[in-house]
Amino acid sequence: MDLSERKKQILKSIIDAYIDSGEPVGSKNLASYGNISLSPATIRNEMSELESLGYLDKPHTSAGRVPSAQGYKFYVDQLNEDYRLGVEELELLGELTRFKTAQVESIMDRANKIMSGVTKYAAVSLAKTENVGTVARFDAVYIGEHSFLLVMILAGGNAKTAQLSSDFTLSPGDVTKIKDILNANLCGVVLDKISLDSMMALEDAFGKHRGLVGKILRAAYSVTRGEGTGDVRIDGLTNLLSYPEFSSVEKARSIVELAESRKDDIKKLLEFSEDDSETGLVPAISDENGMKIFFGEDTKDGALADTSLVYCSFPVGNTNAVIGILGPKRMDYKKVVASLRYLAKSMGQSGEGLLTDGKDKNSES
C-alpha cells in the first residue's frame, strides 16, 4: 500500500534519528525530532502501523523501534534528500581532479583514502585497465561474391575472425588486394589513433569497396580491446569498528577478514552486471547512471549482514574505475551518495539520477 505523507515523515524521522544515534527510537524522543508536531500517542499508533507493514522492527529489549530492510529501501529510494557537501569535504574531493593526469594506481589509492575520510566509513575500489592491443598481421578468405572472412593475428599471437559483407561484387583478387592494403597500413597500429588523413587514404585505396573500411576498423578495434583483471583496494575498515554494530569480537573478525582473505567477495559486488544472472545478486537500488546500493541481506553473506555497499563507476583514462562505500546499514546515505556523485562528476561522469532530481546542489556550496 502507498504510505501517507504523515507515515513517510515519521518513517524518515525515525531513520534519521537512528542513523544519528544508533539507538532504537521511541515515540517520546521522536516527537522532538524532525519538527513533528504530533502527540506521542499519535506517533505510537503510526509507528505500530509502520511496523505491521514491515517498515520497522522492534527489538525485544527495547520499547523503541529500528528500521527494517524494507524501511531502509523505501528511505533510500523515495525519502532521501540531496546532501550539501561542506567546504572541507569539497576541498578533499576536489584534490582528485588534480590527480586526473597521474597514474591510475595513484588516483585510485588517493580516492579510496579521501572517500573513507570524508564519509567515515570504509572505501572499496576496483580499477580495470583496458588492454590496448594491435593487429600483427591480416589475412582474408574469400567466401562468396559479397562476403569474406577477415582473419586478424594479434600481437600476442591469438587469432580473431570476423565475417564481413560488401554491397559490391567481390572477386578472390579483390579480397587478396584488401588483405595487402591492410597489412601495408594497419599492422602494429593503435586503431584509436588513426588520423583522418589515414582513413581517407585507406578509402581511396579500397576504391569501390571503400564502404568496407569502417566495418574492418570496427572489427579490428573490438578484438584489440580487453580488460585487465584489477585488484580490490579497501581503506578505512577500522572506521567500521567504531560503530556498535561491529563492536563484538565476532563482527570485528568478519570485517577484518574482508580485507585479508575475502576481497574476492567484495569484487563480485563491484563487478555486478544486470546481464549476469549467474551470481544471484540483486541490488536494492540501481539507477541509469550506474549507481548501485546493496544491502547486506541482498548479498546472502553473513559477514555483510549489518552493512550496506553504495558504489558507482566512472572512466579514468583507459580504465574503468569502480569505487564504493561500505558502512553500517544505518549509514548516512545522503552524504555517501552526494560524495560519490561529486567524485564521479569530477572524474568525467555526471553520476546523477539516484536519490536526486538531477540538480547538482553541491555546486551551490
Solvent accessible surface area in square Angstrom, and as a share of the most:
residue,aa,sasa,rsa
1,M,166,0.74
2,D,134,0.69
3,L,10,0.05
4,S,55,0.35
5,E,131,0.59
6,R,109,0.40
7,K,19,0.08
8,K,50,0.21
9,Q,76,0.34
10,I,0,0.00
11,L,0,0.00
12,K,40,0.17
13,S,8,0.05
14,I,0,0.00
15,I,0,0.00
16,D,23,0.12
17,A,11,0.09
18,Y,33,0.12
19,I,23,0.12
20,D,104,0.54
21,S,66,0.42
22,G,14,0.13
23,E,109,0.49
24,P,41,0.26
25,V,3,0.02
26,G,21,0.20
27,S,12,0.08
28,K,160,0.68
29,N,86,0.44
30,L,0,0.00
31,A,29,0.23
32,S,101,0.65
33,Y,73,0.28
34,G,41,0.39
35,N,146,0.75
36,I,7,0.04
37,S,111,0.72
38,L,48,0.24
39,S,58,0.37
40,P,51,0.32
41,A,48,0.37
42,T,37,0.22
43,I,0,0.00
44,R,112,0.41
45,N,97,0.50
46,E,10,0.04
47,M,1,0.00
48,S,52,0.34
49,E,83,0.37
50,L,0,0.00
51,E,56,0.25
52,S,95,0.61
53,L,57,0.28
54,G,27,0.26
55,Y,20,0.08
56,L,2,0.01
57,D,72,0.37
58,K,92,0.39
59,P,41,0.26
60,H,192,0.86
61,T,137,0.80
62,S,34,0.22
63,A,90,0.69
64,G,5,0.04
65,R,26,0.09
66,V,24,0.14
67,P,8,0.05
68,S,12,0.08
69,A,28,0.22
70,Q,82,0.36
71,G,0,0.00
72,Y,3,0.01
73,K,64,0.27
74,F,29,0.12
75,Y,1,0.00
76,V,0,0.00
77,D,79,0.41
78,Q,104,0.46
79,L,23,0.11
80,N,18,0.09
81,E,101,0.45
82,D,44,0.23
83,Y,57,0.22
84,R,134,0.49
85,L,1,0.01
86,G,34,0.32
87,V,104,0.60
88,E,130,0.58
89,E,28,0.13
90,L,29,0.14
91,E,113,0.51
92,L,57,0.28
93,L,0,0.00
94,G,16,0.16
95,E,39,0.17
96,L,1,0.00
97,T,63,0.36
98,R,178,0.65
99,F,71,0.30
100,K,88,0.37
101,T,138,0.81
102,A,46,0.36
103,Q,137,0.61
104,V,31,0.18
105,E,112,0.50
106,S,51,0.33
107,I,3,0.01
108,M,0,0.00
109,D,60,0.31
110,R,75,0.27
111,A,1,0.01
112,N,0,0.00
113,K,98,0.42
114,I,6,0.03
115,M,0,0.00
116,S,9,0.06
117,G,34,0.33
118,V,3,0.02
119,T,6,0.03
120,K,119,0.50
121,Y,14,0.05
122,A,0,0.00
123,A,0,0.00
124,V,0,0.00
125,S,0,0.00
126,L,2,0.01
127,A,11,0.08
128,K,39,0.16
129,T,59,0.35
130,E,56,0.25
131,N,87,0.44
132,V,64,0.37
133,G,29,0.28
134,T,25,0.15
135,V,2,0.01
136,A,54,0.42
137,R,128,0.47
138,F,2,0.01
139,D,55,0.28
140,A,16,0.13
141,V,78,0.45
142,Y,76,0.29
143,I,85,0.43
144,G,22,0.21
145,E,106,0.48
146,H,87,0.39
147,S,20,0.13
148,F,0,0.00
149,L,53,0.26
150,L,0,0.00
151,V,26,0.15
152,M,0,0.00
153,I,34,0.17
154,L,26,0.13
155,A,72,0.55
156,G,79,0.76
157,G,54,0.52
158,N,98,0.50
159,A,62,0.48
160,K,88,0.37
161,T,80,0.46
162,A,24,0.18
163,Q,121,0.54
164,L,20,0.10
165,S,60,0.39
166,S,9,0.06
167,D,132,0.68
168,F,111,0.46
169,T,71,0.41
170,L,3,0.01
171,S,48,0.31
172,P,82,0.51
173,G,50,0.48
174,D,37,0.19
175,V,4,0.02
176,T,69,0.40
177,K,114,0.48
178,I,4,0.02
179,K,51,0.21
180,D,76,0.39
181,I,19,0.10
182,L,2,0.01
183,N,47,0.24
184,A,86,0.67
185,N,77,0.40
186,L,5,0.02
187,C,45,0.27
188,G,51,0.49
189,V,50,0.29
190,V,44,0.26
191,L,14,0.07
192,D,84,0.44
193,K,158,0.67
194,I,35,0.18
195,S,58,0.38
196,L,131,0.65
197,D,110,0.57
198,S,52,0.34
199,M,57,0.26
200,M,106,0.47
201,A,58,0.45
202,L,6,0.03
203,E,54,0.24
204,D,97,0.50
205,A,40,0.31
206,F,10,0.04
207,G,30,0.29
208,K,118,0.50
209,H,12,0.05
210,R,107,0.39
211,G,57,0.55
212,L,4,0.02
213,V,3,0.02
214,G,26,0.25
215,K,69,0.29
216,I,1,0.01
217,L,24,0.12
218,R,158,0.58
219,A,14,0.11
220,A,0,0.00
221,Y,89,0.34
222,S,72,0.46
223,V,34,0.20
224,T,6,0.04
225,R,36,0.13
226,G,34,0.32
227,E,99,0.44
228,G,19,0.19
229,T,107,0.62
230,G,20,0.19
231,D,113,0.59
232,V,10,0.06
233,R,45,0.16
234,I,29,0.15
235,D,32,0.17
236,G,24,0.23
237,L,19,0.10
238,T,103,0.60
239,N,42,0.22
240,L,0,0.00
241,L,67,0.33
242,S,92,0.59
243,Y,40,0.15
244,P,82,0.52
245,E,41,0.19
246,F,3,0.01
247,S,84,0.54
248,S,58,0.37
249,V,109,0.63
250,E,127,0.57
251,K,57,0.24
252,A,26,0.20
253,R,135,0.49
254,S,17,0.11
255,I,1,0.00
256,V,62,0.36
257,E,66,0.30
258,L,0,0.00
259,A,35,0.27
260,E,137,0.62
261,S,88,0.57
262,R,53,0.19
263,K,79,0.34
264,D,101,0.52
265,D,42,0.22
266,I,0,0.00
267,K,42,0.18
268,K,117,0.50
269,L,5,0.03
270,L,6,0.03
271,E,72,0.32
272,F,25,0.11
273,S,43,0.28
274,E,114,0.51
275,D,137,0.71
276,D,55,0.29
277,S,105,0.68
278,E,163,0.73
279,T,57,0.33
280,G,48,0.46
281,L,25,0.13
282,V,105,0.60
283,P,18,0.12
284,A,31,0.24
285,I,17,0.09
286,S,51,0.33
287,D,24,0.12
288,E,146,0.66
289,N,44,0.22
290,G,22,0.21
291,M,1,0.00
292,K,18,0.07
293,I,0,0.00
294,F,1,0.01
295,F,1,0.00
296,G,2,0.02
297,E,71,0.32
298,D,24,0.13
299,T,16,0.09
300,K,174,0.74
301,D,28,0.14
302,G,61,0.59
303,A,19,0.15
304,L,4,0.02
305,A,40,0.31
306,D,44,0.23
307,T,3,0.01
308,S,1,0.01
309,L,4,0.02
310,V,0,0.00
311,Y,8,0.03
312,C,1,0.00
313,S,34,0.22
314,F,3,0.01
315,P,71,0.45
316,V,7,0.04
317,G,79,0.76
318,N,70,0.36
319,T,4,0.02
320,N,65,0.33
321,A,0,0.00
322,V,9,0.05
323,I,0,0.00
324,G,0,0.00
325,I,0,0.00
326,L,2,0.01
327,G,0,0.00
328,P,1,0.01
329,K,43,0.18
330,R,16,0.06
331,M,0,0.00
332,D,39,0.20
333,Y,0,0.00
334,K,41,0.18
335,K,33,0.14
336,V,0,0.00
337,V,4,0.02
338,A,5,0.04
339,S,0,0.00
340,L,0,0.00
341,R,11,0.04
342,Y,55,0.21
343,L,1,0.01
344,A,0,0.00
345,K,95,0.40
346,S,23,0.15
347,M,6,0.03
348,G,57,0.55
349,Q,45,0.20
350,S,55,0.36
351,G,1,0.01
352,E,38,0.17
353,G,27,0.26
354,L,6,0.03
355,L,30,0.15
356,T,30,0.18
357,D,96,0.50
358,G,34,0.33
359,K,127,0.54
360,D,28,0.15
361,K,76,0.32
362,N,5,0.02
363,S,86,0.56
364,E,120,0.54
365,S,64,0.41
